[in-house]
Amino acid sequence: MSNGSVHDISFTTIDGKQASMADYAGHAVLVVNVASECGLTPQYEGLQELADDFRDRGLFVIGFPCNQFMGQEPGDEDAIKEFTSGKYGITFPLAAKVDVNGPDRHPLYAELTKVADADGEAGDVQWNFEKFLISPEGEVVGRFRPKVEPGAPELVEALEETLPI
């Protein structure tokens, strides 16, 4: 796993405000690249459930919309907000659209993709809804590929081990 902290990395929220991963220091954070027109989009429901179920124990879920996988997040930030809140009731924080792979990869994803998954594979994000678990200290402690559902036992177990409360 990574030895560094991601807390010094900033990002833009879906509302155009500046934020920092340091804002979440002391909390477990599940970072997920999301898309509105993907076969995995229904995972939004499970992500919101995780955010609700574990909020009081120190979990934040943050969605990072990305349009790099077959153009499955074509809308602008307003369209994404309207879709996620209207269709899925999303209340967890969302970032502005980012690239998760390639030369314009967001600095957070440059760090996240250094971490290996359960099969020992690091590198590029494979598809929408890849999940990264960050400890309260800012260390990337888990990577879950897109088909791992938010409620999957291995993900929930990793969350339980990482939560500060």
N, C-alpha and C positions, 0 to 999 in steps of 0.2 A: 504494500500500500504506500501511498504518498507520505512523505515526511514533512512536507511544507504545509503552511496554512493558506487557505484561499481567502482569508478575511481581508486582505489588502486589495482585493479586486472589486472594482465598481461596475455598475451596469445602469442602464436606463430602464425605468419602469414603463409599463404600457401607457401610463399617463404622461410620459415625457419628463419625469422627475429623475434626478440622480439618486442612486442608492448604492450601498456598499454591502458586500457580504459581511463586513464587520457589524452591520446593523443586526445580524443574526447570531453574533458571538454569544456563547452560552446556551445555544439551542441546537438541536439536531435539525438538519435541513435536508429535504429531499428535492433535488434539482431534476427537472424533467423537461426534455425538449418536446413540445406539444404541437399538434396540427389539427385543424378543424375538419379536414376532408379525408381523413385516413380511416382505414378499416379498424384501427386501434383507438380511434377517437372516443368510443364509449369508456375507455379507461379513465376519462375525466371523472366519471361517477365514483370510481374506487379511490381516485386521488383525493377527491373532496371528502370522502368518508374517512380516509386516513388523517387528513387535515383536521377534521372535526373530532375524531376519536382520540387523537393524540395531542391536540393543541394544549390541553391543560398539563401535559407532561413535557412540554417544551419542544414540540415539533412544528416546523414550518415547511410547507410544500411551496415551491416556487416553480412556475411554468415559464419556459423560455420558448415562445413560438418560433418556428423555423420553417422556411419554405424550400429547403434543399432536397427534399425527398419527393420527387415527381410532382412538385408544385402543389402540395397538399395543404399549404397555408397561404393562399393567394391574397387574402384580404389585408387591409391596413389595420392599424391598432384599434380603431373604433369598431370596425367590423368584428375583429377578434373578441373584443370585450363584450359586444352585443351578443355574439354567438355563445360564448362560454357562460355568461351570466344568464342569458335567456334559456338556452337549451339544457344546461347542466347545473345551473345555480352556483357557479364557481365563485367563491369568496376568497380563495387563497391568492397571494400576490402573483401577478404576471409581469414579465419583462417585455420590453419592446422586442420586435423580431430581431433574431440574430442568426449568424451562420455558426454551425457547430463543427463543421469540417472545412478544410481548404485554406487558402491563403488569407481569407478574411475572417477566419475562425475567431470567435469572441475569446478574450483572454481567460475567462473562466473555463471555457471548454478546452483551451490549450492545456490547462492543468488537469481537468477532469479526465481527459482522454489518455493521460499517462497511466491511469489506474487500470489494472486488469480486472476482468470479470471472474466469475466462479471457475471458468475453464482456463484461466491464466492468460486470456487475450486482452491486450490493451489496444490502443489505436482508435481510429475513427469511430464515431457514432454510426451504428449500422442502419438505424431507421428512426422514425418518430417514436416517442414515448420510451426512450432509454432513460434509465433512472440512476442517479448518483446520490449516495448517502454521505453527508458531511457531518462530522462530529461537532460537539459544542466548541471544541478547540480549533475548528477549521480544517481538520484533516479529512481527506476523502477516504472513507472506510468501507465503501461498498459500491459495486457497479452491477446493475441489473439490466439485462438486455430487454428490448422492446416487448417481447411476448411474455415476460414475467409480469403477471397481473399485480396491481397494487395490493391486493389482499393475499397474495401468494405467501405460504408459510415461511419461505426463506427470506422474503423481504420484511415481513412483520417481525420475524425473530431478530433480524439485524437491527430493525428500528428499536425494538425493546431493549437490546443491548446498548444502544447508542443514546437513548433518551436521557436527559439530565435529571429527570424527576421520576 
